[in-house]
Amino acid sequence: MAPTESVSIDERWMRRALELAHDAARQGEVPVGAVVVSPDGQELAAAANAVETLKDATAHAEILALREAARRLGDWRLEECTLYVTKEPCAMCAGASVNCRVGTLVFGAADPRMGAAGSALQITDFPGMLHRVTVRSGVCAEECLAVLQDFFRSRRGMKS
């Protein structure tokens, strides 16, 4: 696959994840969307954050999408799959990506405070892990960051 072809595919799937992030924001959830794509380029699972809706601190978009992808595949090993997510995964979600043996993680906005795929922590490529996840970052980063910033600006405005 040529690099430009890869970028257009990454952008396509990140835009799908952005749709989910917008859906999450409308539900009052932190706007993060995640999509798991099969090796043959099919959507296996898609999810948005549902922490508030489910009253479950583990209901991050990545966790929900990884669970559904494993269920659909009938296997917890997602070695050839790609996980697209609008925000750099936290330690829990990066760890889940490693434990699910995700082949590739593609994220949009970096998270310098909590990101665990290279920003604050490095879980996806941590020496000694049984699996390392290939990471591509910065895909549609400005749009992914804008969704988060708009959400938190509106939340602060409501509380004032």
C-alpha positions in Angstrom: 0.0 0.0 0.0 1.4 3.4 -1.0 1.7 6.0 1.8 -0.8 8.3 0.3 -3.3 5.4 0.0 -2.7 4.7 3.7 -3.4 8.3 4.7 -6.7 8.4 2.8 -7.8 5.2 4.4 -6.8 6.5 7.8 -8.6 9.7 7.2 -11.7 7.8 6.1 -11.9 5.8 9.3 -11.0 8.7 11.5 -13.9 10.6 10.0 -16.1 7.7 11.0 -14.7 7.9 14.5 -15.3 11.6 14.6 -19.0 11.0 13.7 -19.2 8.8 16.8 -17.4 11.5 18.9 -20.0 14.0 17.9 -22.8 11.5 18.8 -21.1 11.1 22.3 -21.1 14.9 22.8 -24.8 15.1 22.0 -25.3 12.5 24.7 -23.3 14.5 27.2 -20.4 12.1 27.0 -16.7 13.2 26.6 -16.6 13.1 22.7 -14.4 10.2 21.9 -15.2 7.8 19.1 -13.5 4.5 18.2 -13.7 2.1 15.2 -12.1 -1.3 14.8 -11.4 -2.2 11.2 -10.7 -5.8 10.0 -7.7 -6.7 7.9 -10.0 -6.7 4.8 -11.1 -3.1 5.5 -14.5 -3.8 7.0 -15.9 -2.1 10.1 -16.0 -4.7 12.8 -17.2 -2.4 15.6 -17.8 1.2 16.4 -18.4 2.9 19.7 -18.5 6.2 21.5 -17.8 7.0 25.1 -20.6 5.8 27.3 -19.2 6.4 30.8 -22.1 8.6 32.0 -24.8 6.7 30.1 -23.8 3.3 31.5 -22.5 4.7 34.8 -19.3 2.6 34.1 -15.9 4.2 34.3 -14.6 1.5 31.9 -17.1 2.3 29.2 -14.5 4.2 27.1 -15.1 4.1 23.3 -12.0 2.0 22.8 -13.0 -0.7 25.3 -16.5 -0.9 24.0 -15.3 -1.2 20.4 -12.6 -3.8 21.2 -15.2 -5.9 23.1 -17.6 -5.8 20.2 -14.9 -6.6 17.6 -13.7 -9.6 19.6 -17.3 -10.8 19.9 -17.9 -10.4 16.2 -14.7 -12.2 15.3 -15.2 -14.9 17.9 -11.6 -14.3 19.1 -10.0 -11.9 21.6 -6.9 -11.6 19.4 -7.2 -8.7 17.1 -3.7 -8.9 15.6 -4.5 -7.9 12.1 -7.1 -5.3 13.0 -6.7 -1.5 13.2 -8.2 0.6 16.0 -9.1 4.2 15.1 -9.7 6.6 17.9 -10.2 10.3 18.0 -8.1 10.9 21.2 -4.9 9.2 22.3 -5.9 6.2 24.5 -5.5 6.4 28.3 -3.5 3.8 30.2 -6.6 1.5 30.5 -7.4 1.6 26.8 -3.8 1.4 25.6 -3.4 -1.6 27.9 -6.5 -3.2 26.4 -5.1 -2.6 22.9 -1.9 -4.5 23.9 -3.9 -7.3 25.6 -6.2 -7.7 22.6 -3.1 -7.7 20.4 -4.4 -5.0 18.2 -2.2 -4.7 15.1 -2.3 -1.0 14.6 -3.6 1.9 16.6 -4.4 5.2 14.8 -5.4 8.2 16.8 -6.1 11.8 16.1 -5.5 14.2 19.1 -2.6 13.6 21.4 -3.3 13.7 25.1 -0.2 15.1 26.8 -1.6 14.6 30.3 -3.1 11.1 30.1 -2.1 9.6 26.7 -0.5 6.2 27.0 0.5 5.7 23.4 3.5 7.9 23.5 2.6 11.3 25.1 2.4 10.9 28.9 3.1 7.1 29.0 4.3 4.5 26.5 2.2 1.4 27.0 1.7 0.4 23.4 5.4 -0.1 22.8 6.6 -0.8 26.3 9.7 -3.1 26.5 8.9 -6.5 27.9 5.3 -6.6 26.9 4.2 -9.7 25.0 2.8 -7.6 22.2 3.6 -4.2 20.8 1.1 -2.1 18.9 2.1 -0.1 15.9 1.0 3.5 16.4 0.2 6.2 13.9 -0.8 9.5 15.4 -2.1 12.9 14.3 -4.7 11.8 11.8 -7.3 14.6 11.5 -5.7 15.8 14.8 -7.1 19.4 14.5 -10.6 18.2 14.0 -10.3 15.6 16.8 -9.0 18.2 19.2 -11.6 20.8 18.2 -14.4 18.4 19.1 -12.9 17.9 22.6 -12.3 21.6 23.1 -15.8 22.6 22.0 -17.3 20.1 24.3 -15.3 21.2 27.4 -15.9 25.0 26.5 -19.6 24.4 26.4 -19.5 22.4 29.7 -17.7 25.2 31.4 -20.1 27.8 30.0 -23.1 25.8 31.3 -21.6 25.8 34.8 -20.9 29.5 34.9 
